[in-house]
Every structure is written in C-alpha cells, then in structure tokens.
Amino acid sequence: MVSDRFHAVLHAILLALAGGAIAWASSYGLYATATLATLLVLWIAAIGFADHPVRLEAPPAPPPPMSPDLEARQRLTAYLDVSPAPLVALEAGRLRVVNRAARRLFGASDLVPDPPETLLAALSEARPGRTATIDMTDETGTRSFALATGDIAMSGTLTRIGALIDIDAELKAAEATALRELIQVLSHEIVNALTPIASLADTAATMLDDPVPDLPEIREAIETVARRAASLHRFGESYRALSRLPPPVPQRISIAQFIGDLAKLFATRWPDIRFGIDMSDAPAHVMADPDQLTAALWAILQNAAEVLRDAAAPGVDLVVTAAIGRTTITIGDTGPGIALADQADIFRPFFTTKSEGTGIGLSLARQILRGHHGDLSLVASRPGHTEFQASLPTH
C-alpha cells in the first residue's frame, strides 16, 4: 500500500517536471528540447499505466437467488425472534438463547455464561413433548416457569429446545378464580342449608306457643335442626380448611333416617310442593359421607323446586333402589323440562338459565357423587317430567 502510494507521487512529480520543461523549451524556441520533453511525458505516463493500470469498477453482481430452504429458515428465525416466550437450546451441555425474549431474560446474546441449574436439569431430564414446572431466581426474586421441550436435528447433532412460559401471572389469576368460586360455593351451600333450618326452627318455636305443645313433634323438629346445623358446620369447616371439595369420609348411613331428614327439610322449605318417597326396594344402609351426600341431594331437590314455581301440579318424587353393587337415588319433578340445547351444559360450573341462579348446585352434586365413586346424570327431560339419577357403590 505504501509502495503504491510512493510510485504514484513519484510519477506525478516527474510528469510535472516534464510538463514544465516542455513549456520552458517552447517559450524560448527550443523545439527539439520540447519534443524530447513530450516524449519523456508519454514514456512516464506509459510506465505508470503499466505498473498501475486503471481499474474500472464493475457494477455489483446481483445476489444469487435464495434457496427455498434458506428462505424458510430465515422466515422461521424472524417468527421465533418476535415470540413472547423465551426459547433456549441445549447443545453439548451449553445453553444458548434463541430469540429476543430469551436474550432479554438471560442478558446474553448467544451462550448463557451462568445458566440456572434448575433449567439445565429440567432440559436434560424432561421427555420431549412434556411440560415441567421450574423455579428460577434472579435479582427480582423467584419466578415460576412452565418448560415445554422438544428435540430437533441440526447439522447431524440432536439439539434440545425449550420454551419458557412465565406462569406467575397465570397462577395468580387461577388462585383468584379459585377463591371466587370457593366463595360462591360456600355462600350457595350455606344459604340453601340455613333457609330450611331457620324455617324448621321457627315452626318449632311456634309450636311451643300452643296451649298444649306437641312435645315429641317439637323434639323431632329440634333434633332435625341440630343434625343439619352440625352437618352444615362440618361442611363449612372442611371448605374453610381446603380450597377444593374435601375427600369424602364414608360412614354407615341409615337410608330411612337420612331420607326422612331430607323430607322434613323439603316440606318445611316448600310446603306447597308434593314430595313423594318410594323406598320399597331401598337398602337398609349405604356407605357415604352424610354431609356431602346431603349437600348433593339437596342441590338436586332445590333445583327441582325452583322450576316448579309456576307448575300447575308441582310435585317431586324420590325413589331409592338397591341394585347389584350399587344404590340409585332417582329424583324426578313435574316441571317444564330442560331445553335440549342446555342439557349438555347443566353440569358445567356456573352455567345457569335462572336470573338469580349461580350454576353451582348440579356441578357440585356431580362432583360429590363422583368423589364417592358414583355419578349423577340426567336420565330424562321433557315437559312435565325431568329425572336425575344419582348412584353410589354398595361398599
């Protein structure tokens, strides 16, 4: 580079001197000398061109056409870069960031200098296609992530790819939703249980004002109130301690007494609705959690009573039947029936067609019965007849 520049400067000086000689010789009539100087200029110029020929810049060649594979790869890279989920790659024990979100999360442009051990372990041990939950700690605290993994072959090498999803926000939203649902379930069950208890207690108090009180009947009413109040208290305590329906604690229940208590509560709460009972084929006992089973059957009975408000001949029938290995409790009403379009949704939590309904009762009833290894189903529904069937295993 320096040599080229020196030669260029030297040629320029020689050309200048030769040009000056031509002008001096011509001005003094020394034409032979001027001719010799002109030849010298041409010779110097020729030498300079030979040593350093003029390079004409050719126009840039158009780029070669991009192969479809390369174009697809570049498009995929652009898509991954704008993904909100951080993407990482595990190659030979080293962690690389794949997209912008991962670079921002780990503060690295390619290799992560000090990757979290929990992430490396989860990437190494997780099965492709499965999702794991990990915790990672940084200067802001500990954050929870869902990690989804997969394997891809790149240049003959198997690379483990991981997608990180920050689930802290989702967990907080889920906790808030669960809390709202728990409050709704509690309020639903407490109000529904307290209403007949209060009514039955008021009836007993009124009976005490009679000139000759029927003490046995009053005692029976008070004992029913006491059992239901204790049941409600245990039910509430279980829900307060847990954020989900507690597992049932089965006990040996006398069917006659159990259904008798339900009948008394129903008659007190809805005295204008006929309540028929058929226990001719019922077993003597059943194994179930009495508190939860009461809540489940009461939810079905209340649902029936609410749809019978405008019925011409309102009535509810409860039939208990013993079958091989199972006990079925069928509850039917004479209401308007459930619309065909709604029948698939009636057990979905918070689905309701009532203006003041919560959509919890039937969902909770089915959950309770399934917790007993039984079930609750809609057997039939048409104008004038709707029938639910609850089943429980014999043992």
SVG drawing of the C-alpha trace seen along z (x, -y; Angstrom):
<svg xmlns="http://www.w3.org/2000/svg" viewBox="-104 -32 120 90">
<polyline fill="none" stroke="black" stroke-width="0.4" points="0.0,0.0 2.8,-2.4 4.8,-1.4 1.9,-2.1 1.4,-5.5 5.1,-6.4 5.1,-5.4 2.1,-7.4 3.6,-10.5 6.9,-10.0 5.1,-9.7 3.2,-12.9 6.4,-14.8 8.1,-13.5 5.1,-14.4 5.1,-17.9 8.8,-18.4 8.5,-17.1 5.5,-19.4 7.4,-22.3 10.3,-21.5 8.0,-21.5 6.6,-24.9 10.1,-26.4 11.5,-25.0 8.6,-26.1 8.7,-29.7 12.4,-30.0 12.0,-28.3 13.9,-25.2 11.5,-23.0 13.9,-20.0 14.0,-20.1 10.2,-20.5 9.8,-17.4 12.2,-15.4 10.3,-16.5 6.9,-15.5 8.3,-12.0 9.5,-11.9 6.0,-12.7 4.5,-9.9 7.1,-7.4 6.5,-8.2 2.7,-8.0 3.1,-4.7 5.2,-3.3 2.7,-4.5 -0.2,-2.8 1.7,0.4 2.7,0.6 -0.7,-0.6 -3.4,0.0 -6.6,-1.9 -9.2,0.4 -12.7,-0.3 -15.3,0.6 -17.7,3.1 -21.3,2.8 -22.1,5.2 -23.3,8.5 -26.9,9.3 -27.1,11.6 -27.7,15.3 -31.3,16.4 -32.2,17.6 -33.0,21.3 -36.4,22.2 -34.9,23.9 -32.8,20.8 -35.8,18.5 -38.0,20.7 -35.2,20.8 -34.9,17.0 -38.7,16.6 -38.8,19.1 -36.0,17.2 -37.9,14.0 -41.0,15.6 -39.1,17.1 -37.5,13.7 -40.8,12.0 -42.2,14.8 -43.0,13.6 -41.9,16.9 -38.1,17.2 -36.6,20.0 -33.4,21.7 -31.3,24.5 -29.2,27.1 -26.2,28.1 -23.5,30.4 -24.3,29.1 -24.2,25.5 -27.2,23.2 -27.9,20.9 -30.5,18.2 -32.6,18.5 -34.8,15.4 -35.1,11.8 -37.2,12.8 -34.5,15.3 -31.7,12.7 -33.7,10.2 -34.4,12.9 -30.8,14.1 -28.9,10.9 -26.9,12.8 -26.5,12.6 -25.7,16.3 -24.2,18.5 -25.6,18.1 -22.5,17.7 -24.1,18.9 -27.3,20.8 -29.6,21.8 -29.0,25.3 -32.7,26.0 -33.2,25.1 -30.3,27.3 -31.5,30.2 -35.1,29.8 -33.9,29.6 -31.7,32.6 -34.3,34.8 -37.6,33.8 -39.1,36.0 -39.7,34.3 -43.3,33.1 -43.8,33.0 -44.2,29.9 -42.4,29.3 -42.6,26.5 -39.3,24.9 -38.4,22.0 -35.6,19.6 -34.2,16.9 -32.8,13.6 -32.3,10.2 -36.0,9.6 -36.8,12.8 -38.0,16.3 -40.2,16.8 -42.1,19.9 -41.9,21.1 -43.6,23.8 -41.0,25.5 -42.0,27.3 -39.3,29.3 -38.6,30.8 -35.7,32.3 -34.5,31.2 -31.7,32.5 -29.3,29.7 -26.1,30.5 -26.3,34.1 -26.5,33.2 -29.5,33.6 -30.4,30.3 -32.9,30.0 -35.1,26.9 -37.0,25.4 -39.8,22.8 -40.2,21.0 -43.6,19.6 -43.8,17.3 -46.7,18.8 -46.6,16.5 -49.3,14.3 -51.4,17.3 -51.1,18.9 -52.2,15.7 -55.2,15.4 -56.0,19.1 -55.8,18.6 -58.1,15.6 -60.6,17.5 -60.5,20.5 -61.1,18.1 -64.1,16.6 -65.5,20.0 -64.9,21.2 -66.8,18.1 -69.7,18.7 -69.9,22.4 -69.8,21.6 -72.4,18.9 -74.6,21.1 -74.5,24.1 -74.7,22.1 -77.7,20.1 -79.5,23.2 -78.9,25.1 -79.7,22.2 -83.1,21.4 -84.9,24.7 -83.1,24.8 -84.4,21.4 -87.8,22.2 -88.0,25.5 -86.7,23.7 -89.4,21.1 -92.0,23.8 -90.8,25.5 -90.9,22.1 -94.5,21.5 -95.5,25.0 -94.2,24.1 -96.8,21.3 -99.7,23.8 -101.7,24.3 -100.8,28.0 -97.5,28.2 -96.8,31.5 -93.5,32.1 -92.5,35.3 -93.0,33.4 -91.2,30.4 -88.3,32.6 -88.1,34.3 -88.0,30.9 -85.3,29.6 -83.2,32.8 -83.5,32.4 -82.4,28.8 -79.5,29.8 -78.3,32.5 -78.5,30.3 -76.8,27.4 -73.9,29.7 -73.7,31.0 -73.5,27.5 -70.8,26.6 -68.7,29.6 -69.2,28.9 -68.2,25.2 -65.1,26.1 -64.0,28.5 -64.3,25.9 -62.6,23.3 -59.6,25.5 -59.3,26.5 -59.7,24.7 -61.3,27.7 -64.0,30.2 -62.6,32.4 -62.4,36.1 -65.5,37.9 -65.4,39.7 -67.8,42.6 -70.0,43.7 -72.7,46.3 -75.9,44.3 -79.4,45.4 -81.3,44.7 -84.7,44.4 -83.4,41.7 -81.4,39.9 -84.2,39.6 -86.6,38.8 -84.5,35.8 -84.5,34.6 -88.2,35.0 -88.8,32.8 -86.4,30.1 -88.1,30.1 -91.6,30.0 -90.6,27.1 -88.9,25.1 -91.6,25.8 -94.8,26.8 -96.9,26.3 -94.9,28.9 -95.9,32.5 -92.9,34.7 -93.3,38.4 -90.9,41.1 -90.5,44.7 -88.1,46.8 -89.7,50.2 -86.6,51.5 -84.1,49.5 -81.2,51.0 -81.2,50.6 -77.9,48.7 -75.4,47.0 -71.8,46.1 -71.3,42.4 -70.2,39.1 -73.5,37.9 -72.7,34.2 -71.6,34.3 -74.4,36.6 -77.0,34.2 -75.5,31.3 -75.6,33.2 -79.2,34.4 -80.4,31.1 -78.9,29.3 -81.0,31.5 -84.1,31.1 -83.7,27.3 -83.2,27.2 -86.5,29.2 -88.4,26.9 -87.2,23.8 -88.5,24.9 -91.9,25.9 -92.9,22.4 -95.3,21.9 -96.3,25.6 -100.0,26.4 -99.4,29.6 -96.0,29.2 -94.5,32.4 -91.2,34.1 -90.6,37.9 -87.6,39.5 -87.0,43.3 -84.2,45.3 -83.4,48.6 -80.9,51.3 -79.1,52.8 -76.2,55.3 -73.2,53.4 -74.9,50.0 -77.6,47.9 -79.5,45.5 -81.4,42.4 -83.8,41.1 -85.3,37.6 -88.0,36.6 -90.1,33.4 -93.2,32.3 -91.6,29.1 -91.3,27.7 -88.2,29.7 -84.7,28.7 -84.2,27.3 -82.4,29.7 -79.7,27.1 -79.0,26.7 -78.9,30.4 -75.2,30.8 -74.2,27.8 -76.3,28.2 -73.4,29.9 -70.9,27.2 -69.8,25.0 -71.6,21.6 -73.9,22.5 -77.5,21.4 -80.6,20.3 -82.1,18.7 -82.0,15.0 -80.8,15.4 -79.0,18.8 -75.3,19.4 -74.9,22.5 -73.1,24.3 -75.6,26.8 -75.7,29.5 -72.0,29.2 -71.2,29.6 -73.7,32.5 -72.0,34.4 -68.5,33.7 -69.6,35.0 -71.1,38.2 -68.0,38.8 -65.9,38.3 -67.8,41.3 -67.0,43.3 -70.6,42.8 -72.2,40.4 -75.0,38.1 -76.7,38.0 -79.8,36.5 -81.9,39.5 -84.9,37.8 -86.3,34.4 -89.4,33.3 -92.3,31.0 -93.9,32.4 -91.1,34.8 -87.4,34.3 -85.5,37.1 -82.0,37.1 -80.3,40.3 -77.6,40.4 -75.6,43.6 -73.4,44.9 -71.4,48.1 -72.7,50.5 -69.4,50.7"/>
</svg>
